[in-house]
Structures are given as structure tokens and as C-alpha cells.
Amino acid sequence: MTGFVDLRDVQLAYSGHGTETLALDGLTMAVNRGEFAAVVGPSGCGKSTLMKLATGLIRPQAGTVEVAAREVDGPVSIAGMAFQNPSMLPWRTTLQNVMLPLEIVQPHRKRLGRERAAYTQLAEELLSVVGLAGFGAKYPWQLSGGMQQRANLCRALIHDPELLMLDEPFGALDAFTREELWQVMRDLHAEKGFTTILVTHDLREAVFLADRVFVMSARPGRIIVEHEISFPRPRPIDLTYEAGFNDIVHELRGHIAEARAAA
Ligand SMILES: Nc1ncnc2c1ncn2[C@@H]1O[C@H](COP(=O)(O)OP(=O)(O)OP(=O)(O)O)[C@@H](O)[C@H]1O
């Protein structure tokens, strides 16, 4: 069966300054439409590289990358992305930052002039869903780190992407804010049904949010374990303190420790 995001036997090496770094080798991974996938693995195993391949920012030397049954041969317009550093433009208000992709991605770009009021309302609704109602007129530097990351999620979702790619988006936040944002993410995914790939170092985050956790080997990275997470949804945050949950976190931790030792 082919996945909505489908990477097959992918190899990717970076070269420059006379050296070559084999980041991924023989990586195969299929994420189903609407699924929430999390990718974990040892530091430097190629997680961000996988994200760049799936969004078309780079192309593999071998193997195939498909999204929505089409070979990826350039930036994937149906994808929204959010990274650890929200990188909001400081001279734009939060609302203007959230609306930025609409100025770039078609068909929104050509509609924006005529339909600005409707798009503004959409952006304000999204801000309200993530708990930022009334903050649209503030500049990013007037917001806390957690609030900026909430706005960053809105920016990733404003063009209603079918695929959401999250690379350590909650990594820099304190534990309480992080748990709050897990719940925001859980609810957004349930409401909108986009396919998600989340790269994270936080195994609790992966198990709480994902339908499936993919564990990568040490570099050159490939998928060594797929773990289905079958807790019913919606999942309450208290689940993360239960024994059954911690057993899975512990098991995943063991896989990563083994992968590091084998490197
Ligand atoms: N542009 C680049 N040029 C050369 N090497 C690179 C480049 N980008 C990444 N690498 C190397 O490729 C390997 C995989 O990098 P990548 O950032 O994908 O790993 P990661 O799993 O996301 O890392 P981390 O866990 O530290 O976030 C690393 O050894 C990294 O140093």
C-alpha cells in the first residue's frame, strides 16, 4: 500500500568542502492520509533531512519521495511547516505574520486582494482556536515564546494544508507550556484532519500525539521500528502519567539507546 507521504529506499548525502556526509540510507516510510506520525531517533540521525525531502526542499540521490501520489520534484505547496524557532517577522503584527503564506501560496495569493476580509476573519479564528484571541495586533516581540509558537502553528495552517510538518516545534518551551500546546495540536488535528509528521526528541510528546511512532537508526538514518499507539482519542493529558503510557515511552527509549550503541 502506498502512503500519502511515501519515501522508498531513500538515500541522501550532503557534500561540500571535499567531504560527503551520508545522512539517510535505505529509508522507507509510509504515512497514511490523516495520520499523525512522529519520528524519533538519536541526535543527528537525519530527522530534519527527512522533513526537507518530504517537503521538496531537497531531492534524494536514490529512491523515491511521493506526496499525495505525486513524485516530489520541488517545494510541496500542500504542506505547512513549523520549526523550533518561530522566526516571525518583527516588523509585522502577529496577524500579518499568520497571513504571510497567503501572499505566497496559490490559489490564495491571487484571491487575497479581493477576499482580504474573509481571510482576515479566518486568521483571527485560527488565533482564537490556539488561545490567542485579541493578540493579532500585537507584534511578535510583545508575545511570550509559547504565544509565538501558537502563532507559528496558525501560520503553518492558514492555507489549510493537507500535510503539516512539525520539526521540534515545542522543543524550546517550558514543560507546562509544552503540554498546553500538545493539547492545542491534538485538537487542531482532530478538527482539521490534516496528515502530520512531527519530528521530536521528546518521547512523551510523540506517544501522546501520534498514531504511529517511527524510530530511526543512528546516521545514516533509516526506519528501524514502527510503533502503533492505540490509545483512544481524544487523549487526556493525564494519560501521559499512566503506567501503560510510560511503558511505551520506556520501550521507545530502549530502541533509541540500542540504535545509539550500534552506531
Ligand atoms: N547542509 C548540510 N551540509 C552538510 N551536512 C549536513 C547538512 N545538513 C545536515 N547535515 C548532516 O547530516 C546529518 C543529519 O542531519 P539532520 O539535521 O537531518 O539530523 P537530525 O536528526 O535532525 O539532527 P538533530 O537530532 O541534532 O536535530 C548530520 O550529521 C548533519 O551534520
The ligand as an SDF file (V2000), in Angstrom:
LIG
                    3D

 31 33  0  0  0  0  0  0  0  0999 V2000
   23.5380   21.1880    4.7440 N   0  0  0  0  0  0  0  0  0  0  0  0
   24.2820   20.2100    5.2630 C   0  0  0  0  0  0  0  0  0  0  0  0
   25.5640   20.0030    4.8330 N   0  0  0  0  0  0  0  0  0  0  0  0
   26.3200   19.0060    5.3430 C   0  0  0  0  0  0  0  0  0  0  0  0
   25.8960   18.1420    6.3020 N   0  0  0  0  0  0  0  0  0  0  0  0
   24.6430   18.3020    6.7690 C   0  0  0  0  0  0  0  0  0  0  0  0
   23.7800   19.3360    6.2820 C   0  0  0  0  0  0  0  0  0  0  0  0
   22.5970   19.2370    6.9430 N   0  0  0  0  0  0  0  0  0  0  0  0
   22.7310   18.1990    7.7950 C   0  0  0  0  0  0  0  0  0  0  0  0
   23.9390   17.6380    7.6840 N   0  0  0  0  0  0  0  0  0  0  0  0
   24.4380   16.4550    8.4110 C   0  0  0  0  0  0  0  0  0  0  0  0
   23.5590   15.3720    8.1110 O   0  0  0  0  0  0  0  0  0  0  0  0
   23.2900   14.6100    9.2860 C   0  0  0  0  0  0  0  0  0  0  0  0
   21.8010   14.5850    9.5450 C   0  0  0  0  0  0  0  0  0  0  0  0
   21.3710   15.9290    9.8690 O   0  0  0  0  0  0  0  0  0  0  0  0
   19.8920   16.2690   10.3330 P   0  0  0  0  0  0  0  0  0  0  0  0
   19.8470   17.7200   10.6690 O   0  0  0  0  0  0  0  0  0  0  0  0
   18.9390   15.7560    9.3280 O   0  0  0  0  0  0  0  0  0  0  0  0
   19.7730   15.3750   11.6550 O   0  0  0  0  0  0  0  0  0  0  0  0
   18.7100   15.4690   12.8650 P   0  0  0  0  0  0  0  0  0  0  0  0
   18.3670   14.0630   13.2070 O   0  0  0  0  0  0  0  0  0  0  0  0
   17.6050   16.3670   12.5010 O   0  0  0  0  0  0  0  0  0  0  0  0
   19.6180   16.1470   13.9790 O   0  0  0  0  0  0  0  0  0  0  0  0
   19.2170   16.6310   15.4690 P   0  0  0  0  0  0  0  0  0  0  0  0
   18.7570   15.4060   16.1990 O   0  0  0  0  0  0  0  0  0  0  0  0
   20.5120   17.1420   16.0150 O   0  0  0  0  0  0  0  0  0  0  0  0
   18.1710   17.6800   15.3100 O   0  0  0  0  0  0  0  0  0  0  0  0
   24.1060   15.2510   10.4130 C   0  0  0  0  0  0  0  0  0  0  0  0
   25.3130   14.5480   10.5400 O   0  0  0  0  0  0  0  0  0  0  0  0
   24.3560   16.6580    9.9140 C   0  0  0  0  0  0  0  0  0  0  0  0
   25.5620   17.1580   10.4340 O   0  0  0  0  0  0  0  0  0  0  0  0
  1  2  1  0
  2  3  1  0
  2  7  2  0
  3  4  2  0
  4  5  1  0
  5  6  2  0
  6  7  1  0
  6 10  1  0
  7  8  1  0
  8  9  2  0
  9 10  1  0
 10 11  1  0
 11 12  1  0
 11 30  1  0
 12 13  1  0
 13 14  1  0
 13 28  1  0
 14 15  1  0
 15 16  1  0
 16 17  2  0
 16 18  1  0
 16 19  1  0
 19 20  1  0
 20 21  2  0
 20 22  1  0
 20 23  1  0
 23 24  1  0
 24 25  2  0
 24 26  1  0
 24 27  1  0
 28 29  1  0
 28 30  1  0
 30 31  1  0
M  END
$$$$
